């Protein structure tokens, strides 16, 4: 049996805990919801790994301590608050030869996998441009409860906290990002320096261009829309009123508009919509750990995203 401990009271409790509890051959032997008690959890002799969902500064310290003990680590995004921290953590993980993973969930969604297949097969020719429009109102802004999520030095700000997901999935779709120009947007009343959104123009190594508009201060609007402009058609991936649910795929070409049917990811009753996607990564992580292999996405991808974040902010 593979034994894991969960550290984190928010997504750790509603996301990581049910995901890992449902993985065959995996047993959750400890849960730490009080961040000050994690050193005691790491002292347990029966632990094989930890899954962490805490703010980036704390995650850096906890993951570093866990890796030093030889424990496998599954981390939340963003991996750390700075690329220097991420680089240190990745180097230590490689030195200790542990398995490491990170919770980049969007490319694991069934509809996203389908779009990746369409792009890789060049069904509509080469990809030329990718655009992202992601809008909602965050809980922090809605309730005016400012936290680390709006402090850049602590790994906050919309670019770091939310679009760490986006930088990973954009490179998954279009390859390496080589250039970026950004205009940051700020919520009224925020006492800290973290942006609430941004407009971002991108260039990719393969010649693809990209544009992103993200706003976590869009009252009454919840939508996530990606448009892939190819040589012989357009692919649209979008959802409304959800995080990972309700995505649809449409294509537009000389043959007209087509709704692509995609089998839905299976979800258990009364669980957070994200759990079914985290479960995919949890299974991959446990399998990699038991086989003494590496998985993807890992700290390597976490480092890559953090380097992009720091470069865009520079």
C-alpha positions in Angstrom: 0.0 0.0 0.0 1.3 3.5 -0.9 0.9 6.0 2.0 0.4 9.7 1.5 -0.2 12.7 3.7 -2.3 15.7 2.7 -1.2 19.2 3.7 -3.7 22.1 3.2 -7.1 23.1 4.5 -8.7 24.6 1.4 -8.2 22.8 -1.8 -6.2 20.2 0.1 -9.4 19.2 1.9 -11.9 19.5 -1.0 -9.7 18.5 -3.9 -6.6 16.5 -3.0 -8.1 14.5 -0.2 -11.0 12.9 -2.1 -8.8 12.5 -5.2 -6.1 10.5 -3.5 -8.5 8.6 -1.3 -10.2 7.2 -4.4 -6.9 5.9 -6.0 -6.6 2.2 -5.8 -3.5 1.1 -3.8 -3.2 4.5 -2.2 -4.0 5.2 1.5 -4.3 8.7 3.0 -2.7 8.2 6.4 -2.5 11.8 7.6 -4.2 15.2 6.9 -2.8 18.5 8.1 -5.1 21.4 7.9 -3.2 23.6 10.4 -0.2 24.9 8.5 2.0 25.1 11.6 1.6 21.4 12.2 3.2 20.2 9.0 6.7 19.4 10.6 5.0 16.8 12.8 3.3 15.2 9.7 6.7 14.9 7.9 8.1 13.0 10.9 5.7 10.1 10.4 7.6 6.9 9.6 4.8 5.4 7.5 4.8 8.2 4.9 5.8 7.6 1.2 4.7 11.0 -0.1 2.9 14.2 0.6 0.4 16.2 -1.5 0.4 19.9 -0.8 -2.1 22.7 -1.4 -0.9 25.9 0.5 0.3 29.3 -0.6 3.5 29.3 -2.8 5.9 30.6 -0.1 4.7 28.0 2.4 4.7 25.3 -0.3 8.3 26.0 -1.1 9.3 25.5 2.6 7.2 22.4 3.0 8.1 20.7 -0.2 11.8 21.5 0.4 11.6 19.8 3.8 9.7 16.8 2.4 12.2 16.3 -0.5 15.1 16.4 2.0 13.5 13.5 3.8 13.2 11.6 0.6 9.4 11.8 0.3 7.7 12.1 -3.1 5.8 15.4 -3.5 2.7 16.4 -5.4 2.4 20.2 -5.4 -0.2 22.9 -6.2 0.4 25.6 -8.7 2.2 27.9 -8.8 5.1 25.8 -7.5 6.8 28.6 -5.7 6.7 32.4 -5.4 9.9 32.9 -7.5 11.8 31.1 -10.2 14.9 31.0 -7.9 12.9 29.0 -5.4 11.5 26.7 -8.1 14.9 26.1 -9.5 16.3 25.2 -6.1 13.4 22.8 -5.4 13.7 21.1 -8.8 17.4 20.7 -8.4 17.0 19.2 -4.9 14.2 16.8 -6.1 16.5 15.5 -8.9 19.4 15.1 -6.4 17.2 13.1 -4.0 15.7 11.1 -6.9 12.1 11.5 -5.8 9.0 11.5 -7.9 7.4 15.0 -8.2 4.2 16.2 -9.7 2.2 19.4 -10.0 -1.5 20.1 -10.3 -1.9 21.6 -13.8 -5.4 20.2 -14.5 -6.7 21.7 -17.7 -4.9 19.6 -20.3 -6.3 16.5 -18.5 -9.9 17.5 -19.2 -11.5 15.3 -21.9 -12.5 18.2 -24.2 -9.0 19.7 -23.9 -7.4 16.3 -24.9 -9.7 16.2 -27.9 -8.5 19.7 -29.1 -4.9 18.6 -28.6 -5.6 15.6 -30.8 -7.1 17.8 -33.5 -4.1 20.1 -33.4 -1.5 17.4 -33.4 -3.2 15.6 -36.3 -3.3 18.9 -38.3 -6.9 18.2 -39.2 -7.3 21.9 -40.1 -3.7 22.5 -41.1 -1.0 24.2 -39.0 -2.0 26.3 -36.0 -1.5 30.0 -36.7 -2.9 31.8 -33.7 -4.4 31.0 -30.3 -6.5 33.4 -28.2 -7.7 33.0 -24.7 -10.5 35.0 -23.0 -11.0 34.1 -19.3 -13.4 36.1 -17.2 -15.0 35.8 -13.8 -15.1 37.6 -10.4 -12.8 36.1 -7.8 -14.0 35.6 -4.2 -11.3 37.9 -2.9 -12.5 40.8 -5.1 -16.2 40.0 -4.6 -16.0 40.0 -0.8 -13.1 42.5 -0.6 -11.1 40.0 1.5 -7.6 40.7 0.2 -5.1 38.0 0.9 -1.8 36.5 -0.4 -3.6 35.9 -3.7 -3.2 39.6 -4.4 0.4 40.0 -3.2 3.0 39.4 -5.9 5.9 38.6 -3.5 3.8 35.8 -2.0 3.0 34.2 -5.4 -0.2 36.1 -5.9 -1.6 38.3 -8.7 -3.8 37.0 -11.5 -0.8 36.1 -13.7 0.8 33.9 -11.0 -2.2 32.5 -9.1 -4.6 31.9 -12.0 -2.7 32.0 -15.3 0.1 29.7 -14.1 -2.5 27.2 -15.4 -2.7 29.2 -18.7 1.1 29.4 -19.4 1.3 25.7 -19.0 -1.6 24.8 -21.2 -0.6 27.3 -23.9 2.8 25.6 -24.2 1.1 22.3 -24.2 -1.0 23.4 -27.2 1.4 25.6 -29.2 5.0 24.9 -28.0 7.6 27.1 -26.3 6.8 30.8 -25.7 9.7 33.0 -26.8 8.3 36.5 -26.3 5.6 38.3 -24.3 4.2 41.8 -23.8 1.7 42.5 -21.0 -0.6 45.2 -19.8 -1.7 44.6 -16.2 -5.2 45.5 -14.9 -6.0 46.3 -11.2 -9.1 46.0 -9.1 -10.4 49.1 -7.3 -9.8 49.0 -3.6 -7.0 46.4 -3.6 -4.5 47.6 -1.0 -1.8 45.3 -2.4 0.2 45.2 -5.6 -1.3 42.1 -7.3 -3.1 42.6 -10.6 -6.7 41.4 -11.1 -6.2 40.8 -14.8 -4.1 41.5 -17.9 -3.9 41.6 -21.6 -1.0 39.6 -23.0 0.5 39.2 -26.5 2.6 36.1 -27.1 5.0 34.7 -29.7 5.8 31.0 -29.9 8.9 29.3 -31.2 7.0 27.5 -33.9 5.8 30.8 -35.4 2.4 30.8 -33.7 1.1 34.0 -32.1 -1.2 34.3 -29.1 -3.4 36.8 -27.3 -4.8 36.6 -23.8 -7.4 38.6 -21.9 -7.9 37.6 -18.3 -10.1 39.3 -15.8 -10.8 38.1 -12.2 -13.0 41.2 -11.7 -15.8 40.6 -14.2 -19.0 40.7 -12.2 -21.7 38.4 -13.5 -19.5 36.8 -16.1 -18.0 33.3 -15.8 -16.4 32.1 -19.0 -13.3 30.4 -20.4 -12.9 30.5 -24.2 -10.0 29.4 -26.3 -9.9 29.9 -30.1 -7.4 28.1 -32.3 -7.0 29.7 -35.8 -5.6 27.1 -38.2 -4.8 27.2 -41.9 -8.0 25.5 -42.9 -10.4 26.1 -40.1 -11.0 27.3 -36.5 -11.4 25.2 -33.3 -13.3 26.7 -30.3 -13.0 25.3 -26.8 -15.2 27.0 -24.2 -17.3 26.8 -21.1 -19.5 28.9 -18.9 -20.4 29.0 -15.2 -17.8 26.3 -14.2 -14.1 25.7 -13.7 -13.6 22.3 -15.5 -17.2 21.3 -16.3 -19.4 22.2 -19.3 -16.6 22.5 -21.9 -17.7 22.1 -25.5 -15.6 21.8 -28.7 -16.8 23.3 -32.0 -15.0 23.5 -35.4 -15.5 25.8 -38.3 -14.2 25.1 -41.8 -15.3 25.0 -45.4 -17.7 22.3 -44.4 -19.5 24.5 -41.9 -19.9 24.5 -38.2 -19.5 21.2 -36.3 -20.0 20.3 -32.6 -17.5 17.7 -31.6 -18.8 15.0 -29.4 -16.5 14.1 -26.5 -17.2 11.5 -23.7 -17.4 13.3 -20.4 -15.0 12.7 -17.5 -16.6 10.6 -14.8 -17.5 12.3 -11.6 -18.6 10.9 -8.3 -21.7 12.2 -6.5 -21.4 15.3 -4.3 -17.7 15.9 -5.1 -16.1 19.2 -6.2 -16.0 19.4 -10.0 -12.2 19.6 -10.0 -11.7 16.3 -8.1 -12.4 14.1 -11.1 -9.5 15.8 -13.0 -7.2 15.9 -10.0 -7.9 12.1 -9.7 -6.3 11.6 -13.1 -3.1 13.2 -12.0 -3.2 11.5 -8.6 -3.4 8.1 -10.2 -0.5 9.0 -12.5 1.5 10.3 -9.5 0.9 7.1 -7.4 1.8 4.9 -10.3 5.0 6.8 -11.0 6.0 6.7 -7.4 5.4 2.9 -7.0 7.4 2.3 -10.2 10.2 4.7 -9.2 9.6 6.7 -12.4 9.0 10.4 -13.1 5.6 11.9 -14.2 4.4 14.9 -16.1 3.6 17.5 -15.3 6.3 17.8 -12.7 8.5 20.3 -10.9 10.2 20.8 -14.3 7.0 22.2 -15.8 6.4 24.2 -12.6 9.9 25.8 -12.9 9.2 26.5 -16.6 6.0 28.3 -15.8 7.6 30.3 -12.9 10.4 31.4 -15.2 7.8 32.7 -17.7 5.9 34.5 -14.9 9.1 36.2 -13.8 10.1 37.1 -17.3 6.6 38.6 -18.1 6.7 40.6 -14.8 10.3 41.9 -15.4 
